[in-house]
Amino acid sequence: MITGLLSRIAETLFWTGRYIERADDTARMVDVYVHRMLEEPHADQEADCRALLAVLGIPAADGARLDIGTTLDQSAYDQDNPSAIAGAVLAARRGARSVREVISSEMWECLNVTSHGLASRRKSADRLGPHVYLEFIRERSALFFGLTESTMSHDEAWRFLVLGRSLERVDMTARLLLARMPATPYEVSWPMLLRSCGAYESFIRTRTWSGDPRQVVEFLLMDRLFPRSVVHALATAEEALAALDPGAGGALTDPARRSIGQLRTRLEYADPQQLPGLLPDLLTTLQRTCRQASEAITGRYFIYEQPVIWAQEC
């Protein structure tokens, strides 16, 4: 059982990993959507904007007509909403500032420089287009996680950060695939979905494009080698949880590890030919499992008492 102080540090690192992954994934999605809207003059801009906000879980203002500018304000530039890019980056910086003794100085400098660079990149985006801002976020997120791997000891603190990143990655991929369901009002194309996940080039190299949507679904859900696939992220999260509690009992006594392991096993042994029929229930299960695992991790590792306030001696 981790101590009260370490519980606070662990929770901060867990959410730092989630926030940076959220900023990265959101930047990828927004970049693809905006590029499509700018390249296709006859596209239904409001429908695409509503689809993007729906995927990100950001409510659109009632009765408001959406365009690229207002959607970017909500999804990218809003500093008060942790579901937006700027809000997620600033939330990660606030957390990292309180655990500077645990992360490397390079990691902190990366987050600090990124946060202070948001305003200037926003001004550049107003002149040159949003891609400047979104590319900056993707590059800085990659730098942060690269520094995490190479400059931070792979101990408990590192595992909590990786655990948060993995759960957020699963949730964001599930959101994108849900946007491709036939029942959704604004359908996302398969190449567009692959690009949003940063998977287009890897998919083309390993599978080739045959126009079969089942191959895309199988790749994003079940590919064991692609680091952004759901099964890879679930396996990484499961490994982190196993290392955090190596004692007897394992998954039997850890509800987070048990639910993640069950879902990973279900995906690894699923019949790819049956995926289209299983997809609606599977994606709902993915999001529910991420939520339940996050709650179980919070209950197991992040419950701590308030510090004792000692009365001064007379």
Phi and psi restraints in degrees (value plus and minus 20) as a CYANA .aco file:
   2 ILE   PHI    -102.3   -62.3
   2 ILE   PSI     135.2   175.2
   3 THR   PHI     -94.7   -54.7
   3 THR   PSI     150.1   190.1
   4 GLY   PHI     -79.7   -39.7
   4 GLY   PSI     -64.4   -24.4
   5 LEU   PHI     -84.0   -44.0
   5 LEU   PSI     -65.4   -25.4
   6 LEU   PHI     -87.2   -47.2
   6 LEU   PSI     -50.7   -10.7
   7 SER   PHI     -80.1   -40.1
   7 SER   PSI     -63.3   -23.3
   8 ARG   PHI     -83.5   -43.5
   8 ARG   PSI     -63.3   -23.3
   9 ILE   PHI     -84.6   -44.6
   9 ILE   PSI     -63.5   -23.5
  10 ALA   PHI     -81.7   -41.7
  10 ALA   PSI     -63.1   -23.1
  11 GLU   PHI     -83.7   -43.7
  11 GLU   PSI     -61.7   -21.7
  12 THR   PHI     -83.0   -43.0
  12 THR   PSI     -63.8   -23.8
  13 LEU   PHI     -87.0   -47.0
  13 LEU   PSI     -59.9   -19.9
  14 PHE   PHI     -76.4   -36.4
  14 PHE   PSI     -67.5   -27.5
  15 TRP   PHI     -97.2   -57.2
  15 TRP   PSI     -47.2    -7.2
  16 THR   PHI     -82.6   -42.6
  16 THR   PSI     -64.7   -24.7
  17 GLY   PHI     -80.5   -40.5
  17 GLY   PSI     -60.7   -20.7
  18 ARG   PHI     -86.7   -46.7
  18 ARG   PSI     -64.7   -24.7
  19 TYR   PHI     -84.9   -44.9
  19 TYR   PSI     -63.1   -23.1
  20 ILE   PHI     -87.9   -47.9
  20 ILE   PSI     -60.1   -20.1
  21 GLU   PHI     -83.7   -43.7
  21 GLU   PSI     -58.6   -18.6
  22 ARG   PHI     -83.5   -43.5
  22 ARG   PSI     -63.6   -23.6
  23 ALA   PHI     -82.1   -42.1
  23 ALA   PSI     -63.5   -23.5
  24 ASP   PHI     -82.6   -42.6
  24 ASP   PSI     -72.0   -32.0
  25 ASP   PHI     -83.5   -43.5
  25 ASP   PSI     -60.4   -20.4
  26 THR   PHI     -84.7   -44.7
  26 THR   PSI     -60.8   -20.8
  27 ALA   PHI     -81.6   -41.6
  27 ALA   PSI     -59.7   -19.7
  28 ARG   PHI     -84.1   -44.1
  28 ARG   PSI     -65.6   -25.6
  29 MET   PHI     -83.6   -43.6
  29 MET   PSI     -68.9   -28.9
  30 VAL   PHI     -82.2   -42.2
  30 VAL   PSI     -61.1   -21.1
  31 ASP   PHI     -80.9   -40.9
  31 ASP   PSI     -63.9   -23.9
  32 VAL   PHI     -87.4   -47.4
  32 VAL   PSI     -64.8   -24.8
  33 TYR   PHI     -82.7   -42.7
  33 TYR   PSI     -68.1   -28.1
  34 VAL   PHI     -84.9   -44.9
  34 VAL   PSI     -60.8   -20.8
  35 HIS   PHI     -80.2   -40.2
  35 HIS   PSI     -62.4   -22.4
  36 ARG   PHI     -83.7   -43.7
  36 ARG   PSI     -63.2   -23.2
  37 MET   PHI     -85.3   -45.3
  37 MET   PSI     -56.4   -16.4
  38 LEU   PHI     -95.2   -55.2
  38 LEU   PSI     -51.2   -11.2
  39 GLU   PHI    -102.7   -62.7
  39 GLU   PSI     -42.1    -2.1
  40 GLU   PHI    -133.9   -93.9
  40 GLU   PSI      75.7   115.7
  41 PRO   PHI     -84.1   -44.1
  41 PRO   PSI     -42.7    -2.7
  42 HIS   PHI    -115.1   -75.1
  42 HIS   PSI     -15.8    24.2
  43 ALA   PHI     -89.8   -49.8
  43 ALA   PSI     131.1   171.1
  44 ASP   PHI     -99.3   -59.3
  44 ASP   PSI      75.9   115.9
  45 GLN   PHI     -82.8   -42.8
  45 GLN   PSI     -62.4   -22.4
  46 GLU   PHI     -86.1   -46.1
  46 GLU   PSI     -59.9   -19.9
  47 ALA   PHI     -82.8   -42.8
  47 ALA   PSI     -62.6   -22.6
  48 ASP   PHI     -85.2   -45.2
  48 ASP   PSI     -59.0   -19.0
  49 CYS   PHI     -84.9   -44.9
  49 CYS   PSI     -62.3   -22.3
  50 ARG   PHI     -86.8   -46.8
  50 ARG   PSI     -55.9   -15.9
  51 ALA   PHI     -83.8   -43.8
  51 ALA   PSI     -63.2   -23.2
  52 LEU   PHI     -83.0   -43.0
  52 LEU   PSI     -67.0   -27.0
  53 LEU   PHI     -83.9   -43.9
  53 LEU   PSI     -55.2   -15.2
  54 ALA   PHI     -85.2   -45.2
  54 ALA   PSI     -62.1   -22.1
  55 VAL   PHI     -80.9   -40.9
  55 VAL   PSI     -60.8   -20.8
  56 LEU   PHI    -100.0   -60.0
  56 LEU   PSI     -28.3    11.7
  57 GLY   PHI      53.8    93.8
  57 GLY   PSI       4.9    44.9
  58 ILE   PHI    -123.0   -83.0
  58 ILE   PSI      97.7   137.7
  59 PRO   PHI     -89.1   -49.1
  59 PRO   PSI     114.7   154.7
  60 ALA   PHI    -101.3   -61.3
  60 ALA   PSI     126.5   166.5
  61 ALA   PHI     -82.8   -42.8
  61 ALA   PSI     116.2   156.2
  62 ASP   PHI     -82.9   -42.9
  62 ASP   PSI     109.0   149.0
  63 GLY   PHI      57.0    97.0
  63 GLY   PSI     -24.3    15.7
  64 ALA   PHI    -104.5   -64.5
  64 ALA   PSI     120.9   160.9
  65 ARG   PHI    -107.8   -67.8
  65 ARG   PSI     106.4   146.4
  66 LEU   PHI    -114.2   -74.2
  66 LEU   PSI     121.6   161.6
  67 ASP   PHI    -157.3  -117.3
  67 ASP   PSI    -197.1  -157.1
  68 ILE   PHI     -81.1   -41.1
  68 ILE   PSI     -61.5   -21.5
  69 GLY   PHI     -82.7   -42.7
  69 GLY   PSI     -69.8   -29.8
  70 THR   PHI     -87.5   -47.5
  70 THR   PSI     -54.6   -14.6
  71 THR   PHI     -88.2   -48.2
  71 THR   PSI     -59.0   -19.0
  72 LEU   PHI     -84.9   -44.9
  72 LEU   PSI     -57.7   -17.7
  73 ASP   PHI     -79.4   -39.4
  73 ASP   PSI     -60.2   -20.2
  74 GLN   PHI     -99.2   -59.2
  74 GLN   PSI     -61.4   -21.4
  75 SER   PHI    -112.6   -72.6
  75 SER   PSI     -45.1    -5.1
  76 ALA   PHI    -136.1   -96.1
  76 ALA   PSI     -66.4   -26.4
  77 TYR   PHI    -116.7   -76.7
  77 TYR   PSI     -29.8    10.2
  78 ASP   PHI     -89.8   -49.8
  78 ASP   PSI      94.7   134.7
  79 GLN   PHI    -104.8   -64.8
  79 GLN   PSI     -30.5     9.5
  80 ASP   PHI    -117.5   -77.5
  80 ASP   PSI     -32.4     7.6
  81 ASN   PHI    -127.3   -87.3
  81 ASN   PSI      93.9   133.9
  82 PRO   PHI     -87.7   -47.7
  82 PRO   PSI     -27.9    12.1
  83 SER   PHI    -103.2   -63.2
  83 SER   PSI     -35.2     4.8
  84 ALA   PHI    -109.4   -69.4
  84 ALA   PSI     142.4   182.4
  85 ILE   PHI     -82.1   -42.1
  85 ILE   PSI     -74.5   -34.5
  86 ALA   PHI     -81.4   -41.4
  86 ALA   PSI     -62.2   -22.2
  87 GLY   PHI     -82.5   -42.5
  87 GLY   PSI     -58.5   -18.5
  88 ALA   PHI     -87.9   -47.9
  88 ALA   PSI     -63.0   -23.0
  89 VAL   PHI     -82.8   -42.8
  89 VAL   PSI     -64.7   -24.7
  90 LEU   PHI     -87.6   -47.6
  90 LEU   PSI     -55.7   -15.7
  91 ALA   PHI     -85.0   -45.0
  91 ALA   PSI     -59.6   -19.6
  92 ALA   PHI     -84.3   -44.3
  92 ALA   PSI     -59.9   -19.9
  93 ARG   PHI     -85.5   -45.5
  93 ARG   PSI     -62.4   -22.4
  94 ARG   PHI     -80.1   -40.1
  94 ARG   PSI     -61.5   -21.5
  95 GLY   PHI     -87.5   -47.5
  95 GLY   PSI     -65.8   -25.8
  96 ALA   PHI     -83.2   -43.2
  96 ALA   PSI     -50.8   -10.8
  97 ARG   PHI     -82.1   -42.1
  97 ARG   PSI     -51.8   -11.8
  98 SER   PHI    -103.3   -63.3
  98 SER   PSI     -28.5    11.5
  99 VAL   PHI    -146.7  -106.7
  99 VAL   PSI      14.9    54.9
 100 ARG   PHI     -83.9   -43.9
 100 ARG   PSI     -42.5    -2.5
 101 GLU   PHI     -96.9   -56.9
 101 GLU   PSI     -30.9     9.1
 102 VAL   PHI    -122.1   -82.1
 102 VAL   PSI     -62.2   -22.2
 103 ILE   PHI    -104.7   -64.7
 103 ILE   PSI     146.2   186.2
 104 SER   PHI     -97.0   -57.0
 104 SER   PSI     138.5   178.5
 105 SER   PHI     -83.8   -43.8
 105 SER   PSI     -52.1   -12.1
 106 GLU   PHI     -85.5   -45.5
 106 GLU   PSI     -58.6   -18.6
 107 MET   PHI     -84.3   -44.3
 107 MET   PSI     -65.3   -25.3
 108 TRP   PHI     -84.1   -44.1
 108 TRP   PSI     -62.8   -22.8
 109 GLU   PHI     -82.3   -42.3
 109 GLU   PSI     -58.7   -18.7
 110 CYS   PHI     -80.5   -40.5
 110 CYS   PSI     -68.3   -28.3
 111 LEU   PHI     -86.7   -46.7
 111 LEU   PSI     -59.6   -19.6
 112 ASN   PHI     -85.1   -45.1
 112 ASN   PSI     -67.0   -27.0
 113 VAL   PHI     -84.0   -44.0
 113 VAL   PSI     -60.4   -20.4
 114 THR   PHI     -81.4   -41.4
 114 THR   PSI     -65.9   -25.9
 115 SER   PHI     -82.1   -42.1
 115 SER   PSI     -64.8   -24.8
 116 HIS   PHI     -91.5   -51.5
 116 HIS   PSI     -39.3     0.7
 117 GLY   PHI    -107.7   -67.7
 117 GLY   PSI     -25.7    14.3
 118 LEU   PHI     -82.0   -42.0
 118 LEU   PSI     -62.8   -22.8
 119 ALA   PHI     -84.0   -44.0
 119 ALA   PSI     -65.3   -25.3
 120 SER   PHI     -87.7   -47.7
 120 SER   PSI     -56.5   -16.5
 121 ARG   PHI     -88.0   -48.0
 121 ARG   PSI     -53.3   -13.3
 122 ARG   PHI     -83.7   -43.7
 122 ARG   PSI     -62.2   -22.2
 123 LYS   PHI     -84.4   -44.4
 123 LYS   PSI     -59.8   -19.8
 124 SER   PHI     -84.7   -44.7
 124 SER   PSI     -57.6   -17.6
 125 ALA   PHI     -85.1   -45.1
 125 ALA   PSI     -55.2   -15.2
 126 ASP   PHI     -83.6   -43.6
 126 ASP   PSI     -50.5   -10.5
 127 ARG   PHI    -111.4   -71.4
 127 ARG   PSI     -59.9   -19.9
 128 LEU   PHI    -129.7   -89.7
 128 LEU   PSI     -28.5    11.5
 129 GLY   PHI      90.9   130.9
 129 GLY   PSI     137.0   177.0
 130 PRO   PHI     -87.1   -47.1
 130 PRO   PSI     -39.3     0.7
 131 HIS   PHI     -77.6   -37.6
 131 HIS   PSI     -53.4   -13.4
 132 VAL   PHI     -80.1   -40.1
 132 VAL   PSI     -64.5   -24.5
 133 TYR   PHI     -89.6   -49.6
 133 TYR   PSI     -66.0   -26.0
 134 LEU   PHI     -89.2   -49.2
 134 LEU   PSI     -57.3   -17.3
 135 GLU   PHI     -85.5   -45.5
 135 GLU   PSI     -58.3   -18.3
 136 PHE   PHI     -79.2   -39.2
 136 PHE   PSI     -64.2   -24.2
 137 ILE   PHI     -84.4   -44.4
 137 ILE   PSI     -64.6   -24.6
 138 ARG   PHI     -81.6   -41.6
 138 ARG   PSI     -64.8   -24.8
 139 GLU   PHI     -85.7   -45.7
 139 GLU   PSI     -62.2   -22.2
 140 ARG   PHI     -90.1   -50.1
 140 ARG   PSI     -54.4   -14.4
 141 SER   PHI     -85.2   -45.2
 141 SER   PSI     -63.2   -23.2
 142 ALA   PHI     -82.6   -42.6
 142 ALA   PSI     -59.8   -19.8
 143 LEU   PHI     -83.8   -43.8
 143 LEU   PSI     -62.9   -22.9
 144 PHE   PHI     -81.7   -41.7
 144 PHE   PSI     -68.4   -28.4
 145 PHE   PHI     -91.0   -51.0
 145 PHE   PSI     -50.5   -10.5
 146 GLY   PHI     -85.0   -45.0
 146 GLY   PSI     -61.8   -21.8
 147 LEU   PHI     -86.0   -46.0
 147 LEU   PSI     -54.5   -14.5
 148 THR   PHI     -79.5   -39.5
 148 THR   PSI     -63.9   -23.9
 149 GLU   PHI     -89.8   -49.8
 149 GLU   PSI     -55.4   -15.4
 150 SER   PHI    -121.3   -81.3
 150 SER   PSI     -37.0     3.0
 151 THR   PHI    -142.1  -102.1
 151 THR   PSI     -20.1    19.9
 152 MET   PHI    -136.4   -96.4
 152 MET   PSI     112.7   152.7
 153 SER   PHI     -78.7   -38.7
 153 SER   PSI     118.2   158.2
 154 HIS   PHI    -103.8   -63.8
 154 HIS   PSI      45.5    85.5
 155 ASP   PHI    -127.8   -87.8
 155 ASP   PSI    -179.6  -139.6
 156 GLU   PHI     -79.7   -39.7
 156 GLU   PSI     -63.2   -23.2
 157 ALA   PHI     -80.4   -40.4
 157 ALA   PSI     -64.4   -24.4
 158 TRP   PHI     -81.9   -41.9
 158 TRP   PSI     -59.9   -19.9
 159 ARG   PHI     -85.6   -45.6
 159 ARG   PSI     -57.8   -17.8
 160 PHE   PHI     -85.2   -45.2
 160 PHE   PSI     -58.0   -18.0
 161 LEU   PHI     -85.4   -45.4
 161 LEU   PSI     -65.1   -25.1
 162 VAL   PHI     -85.5   -45.5
 162 VAL   PSI     -57.2   -17.2
 163 LEU   PHI     -81.1   -41.1
 163 LEU   PSI     -65.5   -25.5
 164 GLY   PHI     -82.5   -42.5
 164 GLY   PSI     -63.2   -23.2
 165 ARG   PHI     -80.3   -40.3
 165 ARG   PSI     -62.6   -22.6
 166 SER   PHI     -86.5   -46.5
 166 SER   PSI     -64.4   -24.4
 167 LEU   PHI     -85.3   -45.3
 167 LEU   PSI     -60.0   -20.0
 168 GLU   PHI     -85.0   -45.0
 168 GLU   PSI     -57.6   -17.6
 169 ARG   PHI     -84.9   -44.9
 169 ARG   PSI     -62.0   -22.0
 170 VAL   PHI     -82.1   -42.1
 170 VAL   PSI     -66.0   -26.0
 171 ASP   PHI     -83.2   -43.2
 171 ASP   PSI     -63.0   -23.0
 172 MET   PHI     -88.4   -48.4
 172 MET   PSI     -57.9   -17.9
 173 THR   PHI     -86.0   -46.0
 173 THR   PSI     -60.3   -20.3
 174 ALA   PHI     -82.3   -42.3
 174 ALA   PSI     -59.5   -19.5
 175 ARG   PHI     -80.5   -40.5
 175 ARG   PSI     -63.2   -23.2
 176 LEU   PHI     -85.1   -45.1
 176 LEU   PSI     -62.5   -22.5
 177 LEU   PHI     -87.5   -47.5
 177 LEU   PSI     -53.8   -13.8
 178 LEU   PHI     -83.5   -43.5
 178 LEU   PSI     -51.7   -11.7
 179 ALA   PHI     -89.6   -49.6
 179 ALA   PSI     -33.1     6.9
 180 ARG   PHI    -117.8   -77.8
 180 ARG   PSI     -18.9    21.1
 181 MET   PHI     -85.7   -45.7
 181 MET   PSI     121.7   161.7
 182 PRO   PHI     -78.8   -38.8
 182 PRO   PSI     -46.1    -6.1
 183 ALA   PHI     -98.1   -58.1
 183 ALA   PSI     -32.3     7.7
 184 THR   PHI     -95.0   -55.0
 184 THR   PSI     124.7   164.7
 185 PRO   PHI     -90.8   -50.8
 185 PRO   PSI     -46.5    -6.5
 186 TYR   PHI    -144.8  -104.8
 186 TYR   PSI      82.6   122.6
 187 GLU   PHI    -103.1   -63.1
 187 GLU   PSI     118.9   158.9
 188 VAL   PHI    -118.1   -78.1
 188 VAL   PSI     113.8   153.8
 189 SER   PHI     -91.3   -51.3
 189 SER   PSI     135.6   175.6
 190 TRP   PHI     -85.6   -45.6
 190 TRP   PSI     -66.5   -26.5
 191 PRO   PHI     -79.1   -39.1
 191 PRO   PSI     -57.8   -17.8
 192 MET   PHI     -84.7   -44.7
 192 MET   PSI     -58.2   -18.2
 193 LEU   PHI     -86.7   -46.7
 193 LEU   PSI     -62.4   -22.4
 194 LEU   PHI     -81.3   -41.3
 194 LEU   PSI     -62.2   -22.2
 195 ARG   PHI     -85.7   -45.7
 195 ARG   PSI     -57.0   -17.0
 196 SER   PHI     -83.2   -43.2
 196 SER   PSI     -50.0   -10.0
 197 CYS   PHI    -110.6   -70.6
 197 CYS   PSI     -18.2    21.8
 198 GLY   PHI      46.5    86.5
 198 GLY   PSI       7.9    47.9
 199 ALA   PHI    -134.7   -94.7
 199 ALA   PSI     -21.7    18.3
 200 TYR   PHI     -81.3   -41.3
 200 TYR   PSI     -70.4   -30.4
 201 GLU   PHI     -87.4   -47.4
 201 GLU   PSI     -61.4   -21.4
 202 SER   PHI     -83.6   -43.6
 202 SER   PSI     -58.5   -18.5
 203 PHE   PHI     -84.9   -44.9
 203 PHE   PSI     -65.8   -25.8
 204 ILE   PHI     -83.1   -43.1
 204 ILE   PSI     -59.6   -19.6
 205 ARG   PHI     -89.0   -49.0
 205 ARG   PSI     -55.8   -15.8
 206 THR   PHI    -117.6   -77.6
 206 THR   PSI     -47.4    -7.4
 207 ARG   PHI    -136.9   -96.9
 207 ARG   PSI     -45.9    -5.9
 208 THR   PHI      43.4    83.4
 208 THR   PSI     130.0   170.0
 209 TRP   PHI    -111.3   -71.3
 209 TRP   PSI      95.6   135.6
 210 SER   PHI    -132.5   -92.5
 210 SER   PSI     -19.5    20.5
 211 GLY   PHI      63.8   103.8
 211 GLY   PSI     -15.6    24.4
 212 ASP   PHI    -111.2   -71.2
 212 ASP   PSI      92.3   132.3
 213 PRO   PHI     -81.5   -41.5
 213 PRO   PSI     -45.7    -5.7
 214 ARG   PHI     -82.9   -42.9
 214 ARG   PSI     -52.4   -12.4
 215 GLN   PHI     -86.1   -46.1
 215 GLN   PSI     -57.5   -17.5
 216 VAL   PHI     -85.7   -45.7
 216 VAL   PSI     -67.0   -27.0
 217 VAL   PHI     -81.4   -41.4
 217 VAL   PSI     -64.7   -24.7
 218 GLU   PHI     -81.1   -41.1
 218 GLU   PSI     -61.8   -21.8
 219 PHE   PHI     -84.5   -44.5
 219 PHE   PSI     -67.7   -27.7
 220 LEU   PHI     -90.6   -50.6
 220 LEU   PSI     -48.1    -8.1
 221 LEU   PHI    -114.5   -74.5
 221 LEU   PSI     -60.0   -20.0
 222 MET   PHI    -138.5   -98.5
 222 MET   PSI     -26.8    13.2
 223 ASP   PHI     -88.8   -48.8
 223 ASP   PSI     102.3   142.3
 224 ARG   PHI    -102.4   -62.4
 224 ARG   PSI     -33.5     6.5
 225 LEU   PHI    -120.2   -80.2
 225 LEU   PSI     -43.3    -3.3
 226 PHE   PHI    -102.2   -62.2
 226 PHE   PSI     101.5   141.5
 227 PRO   PHI     -87.8   -47.8
 227 PRO   PSI     -35.6     4.4
 228 ARG   PHI    -119.3   -79.3
 228 ARG   PSI     -16.0    24.0
 229 SER   PHI     -92.6   -52.6
 229 SER   PSI     136.9   176.9
 230 VAL   PHI     -84.7   -44.7
 230 VAL   PSI     -64.5   -24.5
 231 VAL   PHI     -87.1   -47.1
 231 VAL   PSI     -54.0   -14.0
 232 HIS   PHI     -87.3   -47.3
 232 HIS   PSI     -64.0   -24.0
 233 ALA   PHI     -85.6   -45.6
 233 ALA   PSI     -59.4   -19.4
 234 LEU   PHI     -84.0   -44.0
 234 LEU   PSI     -62.6   -22.6
 235 ALA   PHI     -83.7   -43.7
 235 ALA   PSI     -58.7   -18.7
 236 THR   PHI     -84.8   -44.8
 236 THR   PSI     -63.0   -23.0
 237 ALA   PHI     -83.9   -43.9
 237 ALA   PSI     -60.0   -20.0
 238 GLU   PHI     -85.9   -45.9
 238 GLU   PSI     -60.2   -20.2
 239 GLU   PHI     -83.5   -43.5
 239 GLU   PSI     -60.4   -20.4
 240 ALA   PHI     -84.1   -44.1
 240 ALA   PSI     -63.2   -23.2
 241 LEU   PHI     -85.7   -45.7
 241 LEU   PSI     -58.9   -18.9
 242 ALA   PHI     -84.0   -44.0
 242 ALA   PSI     -58.9   -18.9
 243 ALA   PHI     -91.9   -51.9
 243 ALA   PSI     -49.6    -9.6
 244 LEU   PHI     -92.7   -52.7
 244 LEU   PSI     -46.7    -6.7
 245 ASP   PHI    -156.5  -116.5
 245 ASP   PSI      56.1    96.1
 246 PRO   PHI     -99.4   -59.4
 246 PRO   PSI     -17.8    22.2
 247 GLY   PHI     -91.2   -51.2
 247 GLY   PSI     159.1   199.1
 248 ALA   PHI     -83.8   -43.8
 248 ALA   PSI     130.1   170.1
 249 GLY   PHI      84.9   124.9
 249 GLY   PSI     -66.0   -26.0
 250 GLY   PHI      33.2    73.2
 250 GLY   PSI    -147.8  -107.8
 251 ALA   PHI     -85.4   -45.4
 251 ALA   PSI     -41.5    -1.5
 252 LEU   PHI     -86.3   -46.3
 252 LEU   PSI     -50.1   -10.1
 253 THR   PHI    -126.3   -86.3
 253 THR   PSI     -19.3    20.7
 254 ASP   PHI    -139.5   -99.5
 254 ASP   PSI      81.0   121.0
 255 PRO   PHI     -82.9   -42.9
 255 PRO   PSI     -51.8   -11.8
 256 ALA   PHI     -86.5   -46.5
 256 ALA   PSI     -68.8   -28.8
 257 ARG   PHI     -84.4   -44.4
 257 ARG   PSI     -57.1   -17.1
 258 ARG   PHI     -84.6   -44.6
 258 ARG   PSI     -67.2   -27.2
 259 SER   PHI     -87.5   -47.5
 259 SER   PSI     -59.3   -19.3
 260 ILE   PHI     -86.9   -46.9
 260 ILE   PSI     -62.8   -22.8
 261 GLY   PHI     -84.5   -44.5
 261 GLY   PSI     -60.8   -20.8
 262 GLN   PHI     -82.0   -42.0
 262 GLN   PSI     -61.9   -21.9
 263 LEU   PHI     -89.2   -49.2
 263 LEU   PSI     -60.2   -20.2
 264 ARG   PHI     -81.2   -41.2
 264 ARG   PSI     -64.5   -24.5
 265 THR   PHI     -82.8   -42.8
 265 THR   PSI     -60.2   -20.2
 266 ARG   PHI     -80.8   -40.8
 266 ARG   PSI     -61.0   -21.0
 267 LEU   PHI     -91.4   -51.4
 267 LEU   PSI     -63.0   -23.0
 268 GLU   PHI     -83.2   -43.2
 268 GLU   PSI     -51.2   -11.2
 269 TYR   PHI    -128.9   -88.9
 269 TYR   PSI      -7.0    33.0
 270 ALA   PHI     -94.2   -54.2
 270 ALA   PSI     130.2   170.2
 271 ASP   PHI    -102.0   -62.0
 271 ASP   PSI      96.2   136.2
 272 PRO   PHI     -77.0   -37.0
 272 PRO   PSI     -50.5   -10.5
 273 GLN   PHI     -87.3   -47.3
 273 GLN   PSI     -43.1    -3.1
 274 GLN   PHI    -117.0   -77.0
 274 GLN   PSI     -20.7    19.3
 275 LEU   PHI     -77.5   -37.5
 275 LEU   PSI     -64.7   -24.7
 276 PRO   PHI     -75.0   -35.0
 276 PRO   PSI     -59.6   -19.6
 277 GLY   PHI     -93.6   -53.6
 277 GLY   PSI     -49.0    -9.0
 278 LEU   PHI    -106.1   -66.1
 278 LEU   PSI     -35.2     4.8
 279 LEU   PHI     -78.3   -38.3
 279 LEU   PSI     -68.2   -28.2
 280 PRO   PHI     -75.8   -35.8
 280 PRO   PSI     -67.7   -27.7
 281 ASP   PHI     -88.7   -48.7
 281 ASP   PSI     -56.7   -16.7
 282 LEU   PHI     -86.3   -46.3
 282 LEU   PSI     -62.3   -22.3
 283 LEU   PHI     -88.7   -48.7
 283 LEU   PSI     -58.1   -18.1
 284 THR   PHI     -82.7   -42.7
 284 THR   PSI     -60.2   -20.2
 285 THR   PHI     -85.1   -45.1
 285 THR   PSI     -58.0   -18.0
 286 LEU   PHI     -78.9   -38.9
 286 LEU   PSI     -69.9   -29.9
 287 GLN   PHI     -85.9   -45.9
 287 GLN   PSI     -59.3   -19.3
 288 ARG   PHI     -86.2   -46.2
 288 ARG   PSI     -60.1   -20.1
 289 THR   PHI     -84.7   -44.7
 289 THR   PSI     -61.3   -21.3
 290 CYS   PHI     -81.1   -41.1
 290 CYS   PSI     -62.4   -22.4
 291 ARG   PHI     -86.0   -46.0
 291 ARG   PSI     -65.1   -25.1
 292 GLN   PHI     -86.6   -46.6
 292 GLN   PSI     -59.5   -19.5
 293 ALA   PHI     -84.6   -44.6
 293 ALA   PSI     -61.4   -21.4
 294 SER   PHI     -82.5   -42.5
 294 SER   PSI     -61.8   -21.8
 295 GLU   PHI     -86.0   -46.0
 295 GLU   PSI     -60.1   -20.1
 296 ALA   PHI     -86.6   -46.6
 296 ALA   PSI     -59.6   -19.6
 297 ILE   PHI     -83.8   -43.8
 297 ILE   PSI     -61.6   -21.6
 298 THR   PHI     -81.5   -41.5
 298 THR   PSI     -65.9   -25.9
 299 GLY   PHI     -86.9   -46.9
 299 GLY   PSI     -49.2    -9.2
 300 ARG   PHI    -107.8   -67.8
 300 ARG   PSI     -58.1   -18.1
 301 TYR   PHI    -135.2   -95.2
 301 TYR   PSI     -42.9    -2.9
 302 PHE   PHI    -128.7   -88.7
 302 PHE   PSI     -11.1    28.9
 303 ILE   PHI    -106.4   -66.4
 303 ILE   PSI      98.5   138.5
 304 TYR   PHI    -162.8  -122.8
 304 TYR   PSI     135.0   175.0
 305 GLU   PHI    -105.8   -65.8
 305 GLU   PSI     134.7   174.7
 306 GLN   PHI     -86.2   -46.2
 306 GLN   PSI     123.8   163.8
 307 PRO   PHI     -82.3   -42.3
 307 PRO   PSI     125.9   165.9
 308 VAL   PHI     -91.5   -51.5
 308 VAL   PSI     112.2   152.2
 309 ILE   PHI    -120.3   -80.3
 309 ILE   PSI      91.5   131.5
 310 TRP   PHI    -105.2   -65.2
 310 TRP   PSI     116.9   156.9
 311 ALA   PHI     -92.4   -52.4
 311 ALA   PSI     119.0   159.0
 312 GLN   PHI     -90.0   -50.0
 312 GLN   PSI     123.2   163.2
 313 GLU   PHI     -93.4   -53.4
 313 GLU   PSI     126.6   166.6
